[in-house]
Amino acid sequence: MQLGTYPTPVQHLAALSRPGTSLWIKRDDLTNPVYGGNKIRKIEKLLAEAKRRGARRIVTVGAVGSNYVLATGIFALPLGVGVDAVVVPQPRTQHVVDNLRADLAQGITLLPASSYAHAAVLVASRLGRGAYYVPAGGSNRIGVMGYVDAAAELAAQVRAGEMPMPDLVVVALGSGGTVAGLVAGFAAEGMTSKVLGVTVAQPPWIVEGQARSLAKKCAPKGALQDLPKRLEVDRRYLGRGYGYSTAKGESALAEAAKVGLSLDLTYTAKAFAAALDRVAEGRAPTVLFWHTLSSARMDLLLRDAPDERAIDGKLTSLLRDAG
Ligand SMILES: *Cc1c(COP(=O)(O)O)cnc(C)c1O
C-alpha cells in the first residue's frame, strides 16, 4: 500500500550552511499532500498488515496531541478500518489542541487515560477479535520497515548524485521507529552515514533502548556487529520533557522559518537545533536534517472539527499546563 509520494526531495540549505559544512534537508514533511510527515511511511506498512490480518480496528496509544494517532485516522478510516486510540496527558499547545479537534473530526475513538499505566489497562480492554494493536508512534517491526525503505530511498538519491553522502543524519527520537529504520536501512545499503537521534521523549534510556532494539530487529544479520556505532543519541535538547518547548528549539524554529520551513516545538525544532549546532561545530562536512513534521494545511482538516469548548472534559483535562 502506498500513501506517500516518493522519493521526497533532498535540498541544500545554503543559507544555513557554513564554509566547510553543508546543511541538507530530507523533505519528509511532503510525504502526502493531505497529511505528511514521518508517520505516513510507517502507516502504509501497518495498514497493509491490518488488511492482511483482516482487522477491523487498529488499537493504539499516544499522547493526546499525537501526530501518529491523527495520521492513522486520516488513512485508516476511509479504508473501513476503525481507530481506537488510548491517549495520555501532554502539555497544551495550539498544535495539540488542533490535532485533538482533527482526531474527533476524522471519527477516531479517543479513550482518555491518566498515565501510561492506566493506558495499558484501557488498551487491554479494547483488544480481541478484529483488533490490531500498534504501539505508540507506529513503532513496531512492521512500521519501522517504512524507514528501512526510506533509508534505501536516500541511498539511491546519493548514488544518483542528488546530494553528497551525508556524514550525519539528524532526526528527532520519539518512539524510536524512525531512527531505528534509518540505522538498519543505512547498514543494509552500505551507507557510511551516522544517525544522530535527538531525544525528545522520556525516560531517555528507554527511548534509546527502544530505538536500538528495533534497529537490531530490522537490520540484515551481517550488519549487526557495527550497528551500535551507527547511532549516536543526544539527550541535551530535551529540556523539561516531551511536549515542552526549549529556548534552543524556539530559536531553531525561527531560523528555519527564515528559509521557509515550518517546525514544531515538540520534535523538529529540537532536532533542528541539534543539526544547527553540529553545522556550527564543523566536524561533519555534510549534515542532513530529516524533516518529520507534516507541512500539509491543517485548516482543511479542521473545517468540520468541533470547537475546543465542545470537547468532552475527560479529554481536555489531559491538556496540561505548558508553562
Ligand atoms: C512521531 C514524530 C517524530 C518521532 O518519530 P519516532 O519514529 O516516533 O521516533 C518526529 N517528528 C514528528 C513531527 C513526529 O510526529
The ligand as an SDF file (V2000), in Angstrom:
LIG
                    3D

 15 15  0  0  0  0  0  0  0  0999 V2000
    6.4000   10.9440   15.7110 C   0  0  0  0  0  0  0  0  0  0  0  0
    7.2550   12.0820   15.2840 C   0  0  0  0  0  0  0  0  0  0  0  0
    8.6590   12.0170   15.3740 C   0  0  0  0  0  0  0  0  0  0  0  0
    9.3950   10.8790   16.0180 C   0  0  0  0  0  0  0  0  0  0  0  0
    9.3920    9.7130   15.2910 O   0  0  0  0  0  0  0  0  0  0  0  0
    9.5330    8.3210   16.0580 P   0  0  0  0  0  0  0  0  0  0  0  0
    9.5830    7.3440   14.9820 O   0  0  0  0  0  0  0  0  0  0  0  0
    8.3390    8.2090   16.9560 O   0  0  0  0  0  0  0  0  0  0  0  0
   10.7840    8.3780   16.8860 O   0  0  0  0  0  0  0  0  0  0  0  0
    9.3970   13.0780   14.8960 C   0  0  0  0  0  0  0  0  0  0  0  0
    8.7930   14.1680   14.3900 N   0  0  0  0  0  0  0  0  0  0  0  0
    7.4590   14.2790   14.3100 C   0  0  0  0  0  0  0  0  0  0  0  0
    6.8830   15.5280   13.7860 C   0  0  0  0  0  0  0  0  0  0  0  0
    6.6470   13.2390   14.7550 C   0  0  0  0  0  0  0  0  0  0  0  0
    5.3010   13.3630   14.6930 O   0  0  0  0  0  0  0  0  0  0  0  0
  1  2  1  0
  2  3  1  0
  2 14  2  0
  3  4  1  0
  3 10  2  0
  4  5  1  0
  5  6  1  0
  6  7  2  0
  6  8  1  0
  6  9  1  0
 10 11  1  0
 11 12  2  0
 12 13  1  0
 12 14  1  0
 14 15  1  0
M  END
$$$$
